Amino acid sequence: MSSGARHYVEAERLAKIAHQYNQGNDPVKGRAWATEALVHATLANAAAEAARITPDDVDPGTWTDWHRVIDDRLAHPEPMAMRDHCDQG
């Protein structure tokens, strides 16, 4: 897993690749890349929302769970996987 910021950067990168395919002659690959970009954008949004909650916003267990996940990801970041299974143009 990655941090929200890394998901955001990955979403932007994948969206650019999708745009290149959509401008070319392969809209099917463009849609596939766009779908993957949307997944990363959604994960970035979820991480941003989780990072801004306070104990007053949710029950204490939920707040503790979210911040445990966030703290673990910050302490043990994993690199984004390289997509060698797909042709990037």
C-alpha positions in Angstrom: 0.0 0.0 0.0 1.0 3.6 -0.5 0.4 7.0 1.0 -2.4 9.2 -0.3 0.2 11.6 -1.8 1.8 8.7 -3.7 -1.6 7.5 -5.0 -2.3 11.1 -6.2 1.0 11.2 -8.1 0.3 7.8 -9.6 -3.2 8.8 -10.6 -1.8 11.9 -12.5 0.9 9.8 -14.2 -1.7 7.1 -15.3 -4.1 9.8 -16.5 -1.5 11.2 -18.8 -0.8 7.8 -20.2 -4.6 7.3 -20.7 -4.8 10.6 -22.5 -2.0 9.6 -24.9 -3.8 6.4 -25.8 -7.1 8.2 -26.2 -5.4 10.7 -28.5 -3.9 7.8 -30.5 -5.6 4.9 -32.1 -6.1 2.7 -29.0 -9.1 4.0 -26.9 -9.5 0.6 -25.3 -6.1 0.8 -23.7 -6.8 4.4 -22.9 -9.9 3.4 -20.9 -8.0 0.7 -19.1 -5.3 3.2 -18.0 -8.0 5.8 -17.1 -9.7 3.2 -14.9 -6.4 2.4 -13.0 -5.9 6.2 -12.6 -9.4 6.5 -11.1 -8.6 3.8 -8.6 -5.5 5.6 -7.4 -7.4 8.9 -7.3 -10.0 7.3 -5.1 -7.4 5.9 -2.8 -5.7 9.3 -2.6 -9.1 10.9 -1.7 -9.8 8.3 1.0 -6.4 8.8 2.5 -6.8 12.6 2.5 -10.2 12.3 4.2 -8.9 9.9 6.8 -6.0 12.1 7.6 -8.2 15.1 8.4 -10.7 13.4 10.8 -10.5 14.2 14.5 -11.8 12.2 17.4 -14.8 14.5 17.5 -15.8 13.5 14.0 -16.2 9.8 14.5 -16.3 7.3 17.3 -13.0 6.7 19.1 -12.5 3.2 17.6 -12.8 4.4 14.1 -10.4 7.3 14.6 -7.9 5.1 16.3 -8.1 2.5 13.4 -7.6 5.1 10.7 -4.7 6.8 12.4 -3.0 3.4 13.1 -3.2 2.7 9.4 -1.9 6.1 8.4 1.0 6.0 11.0 2.0 2.5 9.8 2.1 3.7 6.2 4.2 6.7 7.1 6.6 4.5 9.1 6.8 1.8 6.4 6.3 3.3 2.9 6.3 0.9 0.0 7.4 1.9 -3.5 4.7 2.0 -6.2 4.8 -1.1 -8.2 6.2 -0.7 -11.7 3.7 -1.7 -14.4 5.8 -3.9 -16.6 2.8 -6.0 -17.4 1.3 -3.2 -19.6 2.7 -1.4 -22.6 3.0 2.3 -21.8 3.4 3.4 -25.4 
